[in-house]
Amino acid sequence: MLEWAWSGGKPLGELRYESGELAAEIFGLVICQYDESEAIYLFSCDANCKAE
């Protein structure tokens, strides 16, 4: 993991369908990179994310 962010009670942002309808609210972001790889991955999650 390179970086992470958790917003708490207020979403960091939203994802919307092309119609404008709300698809999801984003509360957490994680930026990851595998060892020996140049690819970088971005993961997002809703308010129900759990770190285990």
VEXPA-811852 format. One record per residue: residue in three letters; y, x, z of N, C-alpha, C in turn. Coordinates in pm, 1 decimal. Layout:
ALA|Y|X|Z|Y|X|Z|Y|X|Z .
...
END
This chain:
MET|-116.6|84.3|0.0|0.0|0.0|0.0|123.4|89.2|0.0 .
LEU|216.5|57.6|-88.0|340.8|132.9|-95.3|450.3|69.3|-10.1 .
GLU|467.7|-60.1|-23.6|571.9|-132.4|48.9|526.4|-275.5|72.7 .
TRP|582.3|-339.1|174.9|554.4|-479.6|199.5|676.9|-545.1|262.4 .
ALA|683.5|-676.1|248.8|792.6|-752.7|308.5|739.7|-889.8|347.9 .
TRP|784.8|-939.9|462.8|751.1|-1074.6|509.1|880.6|-1141.4|551.4 .
SER|902.7|-1260.3|503.3|1031.2|-1325.8|526.1|1040.6|-1400.1|658.4 .
GLY|929.3|-1436.9|716.7|933.4|-1517.1|838.5|940.5|-1664.3|804.3 .
GLY|1041.9|-1734.1|854.0|1049.8|-1878.2|835.6|1117.4|-1925.6|708.9 .
LYS|1182.3|-1836.9|636.3|1254.7|-1875.8|514.5|1195.4|-1801.8|394.8 .
PRO|1162.8|-1871.1|285.7|1100.7|-1803.9|170.7|1191.2|-1698.6|106.0 .
LEU|1126.9|-1593.8|54.5|1197.3|-1490.4|-21.0|1239.8|-1542.3|-158.0 .
GLY|1163.3|-1635.5|-211.0|1190.9|-1689.3|-343.8|1094.6|-1800.7|-378.4 .
GLU|1101.3|-1845.7|-502.2|1019.1|-1956.5|-549.7|961.5|-1924.1|-686.9 .
LEU|848.6|-1985.4|-714.8|791.7|-1985.9|-849.8|799.5|-2128.4|-900.0 .
ARG|844.1|-2144.7|-1023.4|857.3|-2278.4|-1080.6|782.7|-2286.6|-1213.3 .
TYR|729.7|-2404.6|-1240.4|669.2|-2432.7|-1369.8|779.6|-2442.1|-1474.5 .
GLU|743.2|-2438.6|-1600.5|841.3|-2450.6|-1707.8|919.6|-2580.7|-1698.0 .
SER|858.7|-2682.5|-1640.2|924.8|-2812.7|-1624.6|1033.2|-2809.8|-1516.6 .
GLY|1033.6|-2703.5|-1434.4|1129.3|-2693.4|-1324.7|1069.6|-2733.8|-1191.1 .
GLU|950.0|-2795.2|-1194.2|883.1|-2836.3|-1070.8|843.0|-2713.9|-988.4 .
LEU|858.4|-2723.3|-857.1|823.7|-2614.2|-767.4|673.1|-2589.6|-768.9 .
ALA|631.7|-2467.2|-798.2|490.2|-2430.0|-798.4|450.6|-2368.0|-664.9 .
ALA|535.9|-2282.9|-608.7|505.5|-2217.0|-481.6|630.5|-2152.4|-425.2 .
GLU|633.9|-2141.2|-293.4|737.8|-2064.7|-226.0|675.8|-1931.5|-183.8 .
ILE|749.1|-1823.9|-200.4|698.6|-1690.4|-169.6|754.9|-1644.6|-35.5 .
PHE|664.7|-1614.2|56.4|704.0|-1567.5|189.0|671.2|-1419.6|209.5 .
GLY|575.6|-1367.2|133.1|538.3|-1227.9|149.4|518.6|-1157.7|16.2 .
LEU|551.7|-1029.1|13.2|532.2|-944.8|-105.3|467.2|-813.4|-63.6 .
VAL|376.8|-764.7|-146.7|314.7|-634.4|-123.9|312.8|-559.8|-256.2 .
ILE|350.9|-433.3|-253.9|343.7|-345.4|-371.2|235.8|-241.7|-341.7 .
CYS|135.7|-233.3|-428.5|21.2|-144.1|-407.5|-1.1|-54.1|-527.9 .
GLN|-68.8|58.0|-501.5|-107.8|149.9|-607.3|-236.3|219.7|-563.9 .
TYR|-336.3|219.0|-650.3|-461.1|290.2|-622.0|-438.1|440.0|-632.5 .
ASP|-510.1|516.0|-550.0|-504.5|661.9|-560.3|-542.0|703.9|-702.6 .
GLU|-476.9|804.1|-753.8|-505.9|859.4|-887.2|-477.7|760.0|-1000.0 .
SER|-393.0|661.1|-976.1|-359.4|563.6|-1079.7|-207.9|556.9|-1095.1 .
GLU|-162.4|534.6|-1217.2|-19.8|516.4|-1241.3|19.7|369.0|-1236.6 .
ALA|-80.3|278.8|-1238.2|-52.9|135.3|-1236.0|-3.0|92.8|-1098.1 .
ILE|91.3|2.4|-1097.4|144.9|-52.9|-973.1|123.6|-203.7|-976.7 .
TYR|79.8|-259.4|-864.3|46.3|-400.6|-854.3|139.3|-469.7|-754.8 .
LEU|181.7|-591.1|-787.7|265.9|-672.0|-701.2|188.1|-797.8|-663.9 .
PHE|174.8|-821.3|-534.7|107.5|-940.1|-484.5|208.6|-1022.1|-405.3 .
SER|197.6|-1153.3|-415.4|283.3|-1241.0|-336.3|195.5|-1342.9|-265.9 .
CYS|249.7|-1401.5|-157.9|172.8|-1503.3|-88.0|265.0|-1608.5|-29.5 .
ASP|203.4|-1723.4|2.2|278.9|-1834.0|59.9|286.9|-1818.5|212.2 .
ALA|331.0|-1919.8|280.7|350.5|-1913.5|425.9|219.6|-1905.1|503.0 .
ASN|105.1|-1927.0|436.7|-24.4|-1927.1|503.8|-99.9|-1795.5|492.6 .
CYS|-36.6|-1689.7|448.0|-102.7|-1559.1|434.6|-144.7|-1507.0|571.2 .
LYS|-258.1|-1439.6|572.0|-307.1|-1376.3|695.2|-351.9|-1235.6|662.5 .
ALA|-308.2|-1139.5|742.0|-353.8|-1002.0|726.8|-476.4|-983.5|815.4 .
GLU|-586.4|-940.4|755.6|-708.9|-917.6|832.6|-765.6|-782.8|801.0 .
END
